Every structure is written in structure tokens, then in C-alpha cells.
Amino acid sequence: MKLRAILASAEVDPFAKVGGLADVAGSLPKALAELGIDIRVVMPKYRIAAQKAGPMERVVEGVDVRMPTWTTGCGVDMTTLPGSDVPVYMIEHNDYFDREGVYGPAGGSYPDNVERLAFFCRATLATIEALEFDADVIHLNDWHTSLLAAYTRLWDLPYSTVFTGHNLGGSYQGTFPADFLGAVGLDLGDARVADACPDGQINLARVGLIFSDMINTVSERYAEELKDPAMGGTLSELLVSRGKDVWGIVNGIDYSTWCPETDDAIAANYSAKDRAGKATCKAALQAEFGLRVDPSIPVIGMVTRLDAQKGLDLVADMLDDVGGFQLVLLGTGDPHLEAVFTRASATMGNVAAKLQFSNTLARMVYAGSDMFLMPSHYEPCGLGQMIALAYGTIPIVRRTGGLADTIRATGEKANGFDFEEYSTAALKRAVGEALAAYADKQLWQRLMDNAFASDYSWTASAQRYEKLYRAAIKKRR
């Protein structure tokens, strides 16, 4: 049976991106299509998305969307994911989506986000009906689309549902006052809805976990970690109760996008067979960040959001001991951490930070660094370590979530360094091990061999998602 699936996401790269969710929503459907799945993507038509998509085809006009207390309309435009024939349907509603940003203006969020996302979920179901697309599965992504599972079940619609939790940390669960229940059309009289509202608040991640047929997180290790209350908090008991309905599927990366042999944003191209260009990239990175240009000094790079989840507190505590290597950091985030790294960049000759996000600079960091640091407190999957491997840059990671699933620190296939304890001392030891290995040229080349040979393409992940979709269909029937 040829599968027919809808992937609904609040973010889809390259049209609207806030975090890693967009990367997955922009890449996984292409891999699923290559497996023969009829996959369609649905997202809001944000102002930025319309600008990036350019001219689109209007495929549906005047779709009625029934909200809890009124009916409104929407239009649906279509484009495709770049490099594919995968349709992307953008739901147009100017009042909700023709605004600055995705979830809010820079650094903020819109007060009616719950209502906006409830509309998006209801409009997605109305669009599926208007297109006469006989979907087998609706694939939900994070709390933004979790209401699709509730509506599908409460309205007895014929779709199976899969909920993917890309990040289920406390601040990423979509928690709002229960007063919003009326705005989204849920009733506390339903026991499942009541279960999604602990402590007088609606938790939209719980909605997805309760109402979806199957669930997955974006790595096997993260799926297990979330079952521990220390990591999963109030979600842990619920995840344990779902048992075998909870899978872990590690994300992939698009090697046609992340390829040092063809990347036109880096100073020189190189490959596993011809690595000479990596030295040129290193010199260009050192110069761009105002560091001493010296091929003998190891460079440790970071492309990251500046917050405690990413382990930046450990890095900040380590700054006084940075010696024998250069530290390059690219990213934005917590104002306190930004101030710490701004000060270090101004006063320390071997630390350089650019507090911005730039795709071009990110590629320079991946290509020009010798090592790539990800000391995360928790990391559902992580893409940076996989991109670093593709560029022959050796990861140093904390052994958690997807980092534990993708980086091997021992054995003949070792491709990086890791540490377990979340402490500055443990981080320093791992960095010390990496620096010692870097001094052994033969050992370092072997690590680079293994890095280049690491394969985290989307193909294997897509095959697991196909099995997950079929499991959801079987469970529903």
C-alpha cells in the first residue's frame, strides 16, 4: 500500500526557521518521498515564508475554518521543497500570520499564539478535506501542532497520528493557562483533556502525547532519558505508560547541503580524499574572527544558542583555563551569557565570539575548526555534531540524547570525544583528551577518516519513519 501522509509543522526550512524543527521539516519529507510515500507538507503562510517562497500557486480559495465560537476562512497556496516535487501548502490568514517573525517579533511572542496555532491545526484539517487528499497519517511536530491529534480523535476523523517531540524540555512544552481551553475548543469534561491540564494549565505537549497513536523523539537515548522524572518531569510517567508506542528515531542531515567538497561559502573546498583545503578554511576562520593565524594552534568551534541547555555555563566557567587552543563561538541567546563571551572576546587573545546567526559564518566554523564543542545539558538529537563530522571536524560532546547516539569515543570507529558528568571538570578532561589526540598526527587523521565515513543521511531515518507511520495505522485500525 502506498502511504499518503501529511506533515504539519509551524516551521519549515527554507521558508520559516526558528530552530532545528525547521531543518527536519524541510529535509525529512524529501527522504520520505524517495521511499515512494505521497507526502505533503502544511505550514502557516507567515510574512517571511511568503517572501522566501516567492510566487506560489493558489490551490484552494475560501476554505471554511470552524473555530470554537465563529467561522473564518483561509486560502491555501502551494510551492515545493527546494530540490524536490514535495508539495508545501501554506495556509493564508493575514490576521494570524501576516506578522513579523514566526511566534512573535524578535525576542518576544504573540499573546494569541495559542489561538493562532489552534486555527492552523483546524485549517490543516479543513485543507486536507478541501484538497480531497485521502491521508493515512498526519505527522505532528512539537506542541505547536499537537491539537491536530486531539481534534482527529475527538471528532472521530479517519486519520492516524504520529507525534514527534523534537524538544520536550520544560520551556518547550507549550504550557498556557487553562483559560485558553475555550479558545482551542477543548473541554475539561473529557478525561484525556483533563489529563493534559495538570496544575491548572494546558500542556500542549501532553495533548500530543495523550491523543496521538504513536510517538517518537529524535533519538533513542532521548526517548529513554525522558522516562526519568529528572529529565522528563511531569511527562515521564505519561511516556512510561505509553510503553512501546514511544520510539526514538535519530535525525539525519542533507549531505547535498552540508558538503565541504561543494560548499561555496567556505574559503576552499576539500574532501575526505583531498583535505588540503581544510587548512585554508582554518586560516580564513582565524582571520575572520580576529585570532592569530597559525595552523599549529588547534581551533575549537561552536555554533550554538547561548543558554544553559547547550552547556554554555560550563564553557563560561572554563574560559579562564583556555590555553593551548583557540575558541571560536557563533550564536545568540541569554543576555548574561552574551555579555560573558563579549567580555572574553575583547580581553582574551584566544577567544573570539560573534553574537549573531549567519549561515555563511556557521559554515566557516564547521569547515575551519579542528574540533566542534557541544557540551549540552540535554540534547534531543543535535545536528551540529553530524554537520561537523561531514566537514571532518571532530566533535567533543556530552554523552546525552542524540549526541550519545551519534558520537563514538572509543573503538576502531571512534569519531569524537565525550564526557558524562555535567561539570566543568569533566568538560576540561574531554577537551584535554582531544588536544592530546590532536598532537598525534596519525591518530588525528584516523579520527578524521572515521568522521568523514560517518553516515547520518536521512535515508535510514526515513525508513524508520515509514515503519512508524505503518505502526500508527495498524494501531488505529
Secondary structure, 3 states (H helix, E strand, C coil): CCCEEEEECCCECCCECCCHHHHHHHHHHHHHHHCCCEEEEEEECCHHHHHHHCCCEEEEEEEEEECCCCEEEEEEEEEECCCCCCEEEEEECHHHHCCCCCCCCCCCCCCCHHHHHHHHHHHHHHHHHHCCCCCCEEEEECHHHCHHHHHHHHCCCCCEEEEEECCCCHHHCCEEEHHHHHHHCCCCCCHHHHHCCHHHEEEHHHHHHHHCCEEEECCHHHHHHCCCHHHHHHHHHHHHHHHHHEEECCCCECCCCCCCCCCCCCCCCCCCCCCHHHHHHHHHHHHHCCCCCCCCCCEEEEECCECHHHCHHHHHHHHHHCCCCEEEEECCECHHHHHHHHHHHHHCCCEEEECCCCHHHHHHHHHHCCEEEECCCCCCCCCHHHHHHHCCCEEEEECCHHHHHHCCCCCCCCCCEEECCCCHHHHHHHHHHHHHHHCCHHHHHHHHHHHHHCCCEHHHHHHHHHHHHHHHHHHHC
